[in-house]
Amino acid sequence: MLRRLYDWTMLQAANPHALWILAAISFIESSFFPIPPDVLLIPLVLAQRHRAFFIAGVCTVASVAGGFFGYFIGYALYETVGVAVLNFYGYLEKFTEFQGMYNDQGAWIVFFAGLTPFPYKVITIASGVTALDPTVFGLASIVSRGLRFFLVAALLWYWGPWIRGFIDRYFGLLTLLFFALLFGGFALIAFL
């Protein structure tokens, strides 16, 4: 079934609306959607290598915009719901300490989360909850998400045909690895 989905995705990459779909996925993934944009970014760049860096740019801009939406979710819901919940459980003071620590290291937290398979949406929402400086959040997001997506695009642009053959050959193993990283990221969040 996943193989058919991969083949279908490769066909969709040639669709004239594929770039808009990638932008939408990149936006919602940064705020609440569990599937990373790489699912479409990779096939889209493989199908249109000559546009690799433009595609990475669209993915970056949409992801950062979605990150600000996640920030807004954290910021708006914290004031209306979060304070009452923390106060009810007696954790408001501890959260205030955490907030100070998070904001001291916020640029690095956002930067590393934007580069890794760690669910970026968790960091965007946490940044809003802790009211991390939006400029710091924005700059760290632009650099990390841009670095991540442009690096993927550069690797696919340079080694595209070889990587496409590698994916075709080892699709099952790569699928298992992808889901292990995805669920591992969520498990890490639950554990922390």
C-alpha positions in Angstrom: 0.0 0.0 0.0 2.8 2.5 0.9 4.5 1.6 -2.4 1.4 2.6 -4.3 1.2 5.8 -2.2 4.9 6.6 -3.1 4.2 6.0 -6.8 1.1 8.1 -6.7 3.0 10.9 -4.9 5.7 10.8 -7.6 2.9 11.2 -10.2 1.4 14.1 -8.3 4.8 15.8 -8.2 4.3 16.5 -11.9 0.8 18.0 -11.2 0.8 21.8 -11.8 -0.8 22.3 -8.3 1.9 20.2 -6.5 3.7 23.3 -5.3 0.6 24.7 -3.7 -0.1 21.4 -2.0 3.5 21.3 -0.7 3.0 24.9 0.6 -0.2 23.9 2.4 1.4 20.8 3.9 4.5 22.8 5.0 2.2 25.4 6.6 0.0 23.0 8.6 2.9 20.7 9.6 4.5 23.6 11.4 1.4 24.2 13.6 -0.6 21.0 14.0 -0.3 18.3 11.2 1.8 15.2 12.0 3.3 14.5 8.6 6.4 16.4 7.6 6.5 18.2 4.2 9.4 16.0 3.1 6.8 13.5 2.0 6.0 15.7 -0.9 9.2 17.8 -1.0 11.4 14.9 -2.0 9.2 13.5 -4.8 8.6 17.1 -6.1 12.3 17.9 -6.3 13.1 14.5 -7.8 10.5 15.1 -10.5 11.6 18.7 -11.1 15.3 18.9 -10.3 15.7 22.1 -12.3 13.3 23.9 -9.8 14.9 22.3 -6.6 15.8 25.5 -4.9 12.6 27.3 -5.8 10.7 24.4 -4.3 12.8 24.5 -1.2 12.1 28.3 -0.9 8.4 27.8 -1.1 8.6 25.0 1.5 10.6 27.3 3.8 8.4 30.3 3.5 5.2 28.2 4.1 6.8 26.4 7.0 7.9 29.6 8.8 4.5 31.1 8.2 2.9 28.0 9.7 5.3 28.2 12.5 4.0 31.7 13.3 0.5 30.2 13.3 1.6 27.6 15.8 3.2 30.4 17.8 -0.2 32.1 17.8 -2.0 28.9 18.9 0.3 28.6 21.9 0.1 32.3 22.7 -3.7 32.6 22.4 -4.6 29.3 24.1 -2.1 29.8 27.0 -3.9 33.0 28.2 -7.4 31.5 27.9 -6.8 27.9 29.0 -3.2 27.2 30.0 -3.0 29.6 33.0 -6.1 28.1 34.5 -4.9 24.5 34.1 -1.5 25.3 35.5 -3.0 27.2 38.4 -5.4 24.4 39.1 -2.6 21.8 39.4 -0.3 24.2 41.2 2.3 24.4 38.4 2.0 28.0 37.5 5.1 29.1 39.4 7.2 26.2 38.0 6.0 27.0 34.5 7.1 30.6 35.0 10.6 29.2 35.9 10.5 27.0 32.8 9.4 29.9 30.7 12.4 32.0 31.7 14.8 29.0 30.9 13.0 28.4 27.6 13.3 32.0 26.6 17.0 32.2 27.5 17.7 29.3 25.2 14.8 29.8 22.8 16.8 30.6 19.7 18.8 27.4 20.0 15.7 25.3 20.8 13.9 26.6 17.8 17.0 26.2 15.6 17.7 22.6 16.5 14.0 21.6 16.4 13.7 23.2 12.9 16.6 21.0 11.6 15.7 17.7 13.1 12.9 15.2 12.8 11.6 16.4 16.2 8.1 17.6 15.6 8.6 21.3 14.9 4.9 22.1 15.8 5.7 21.3 19.4 8.3 24.0 19.5 6.2 26.6 17.6 3.4 26.2 20.1 5.8 26.1 23.1 7.4 29.3 21.8 4.0 31.0 21.8 3.1 29.7 25.2 6.3 31.1 26.7 6.0 34.3 24.6 9.4 33.8 23.1 10.5 37.0 21.4 8.8 36.7 17.9 11.9 38.2 16.2 14.1 35.5 17.8 11.6 32.8 16.9 11.3 34.1 13.3 15.0 34.3 12.6 15.7 30.9 14.2 12.9 29.4 12.2 14.0 31.0 8.9 17.6 29.8 9.3 16.8 26.3 10.5 13.9 25.5 8.2 15.7 27.1 5.3 18.9 25.1 6.0 16.9 21.9 6.3 14.8 22.2 3.1 17.6 23.7 1.0 20.0 21.0 2.1 17.5 18.3 1.1 16.9 20.1 -2.2 20.7 20.5 -2.8 21.3 16.8 -2.2 18.4 15.8 -4.4 19.5 18.2 -7.1 23.0 16.8 -7.1 22.4 13.1 -6.6 18.7 13.0 -7.8 18.8 10.0 -10.2 20.9 8.0 -7.8 18.7 8.8 -4.8 15.6 8.1 -6.8 17.0 4.6 -7.6 18.0 4.1 -4.0 14.5 5.0 -2.8 13.0 2.7 -5.4 15.3 -0.1 -4.4 15.0 0.3 -0.6 11.6 1.7 -0.2 10.4 -0.7 2.4 13.4 -0.2 4.7 13.2 3.6 4.2 9.5 3.5 5.1 10.2 1.7 8.3 13.0 4.2 9.2 10.7 7.1 8.5 8.0 5.8 10.8 10.5 4.9 13.5 11.8 8.5 13.4 8.2 10.0 13.3 6.9 7.9 16.2 10.3 8.2 18.0 9.9 12.0 18.0 6.4 11.7 19.4 7.6 9.2 22.1 10.4 11.6 23.0 7.9 14.4 23.5 5.7 12.1 25.7 8.8 11.0 27.7 10.0 14.6 28.3 
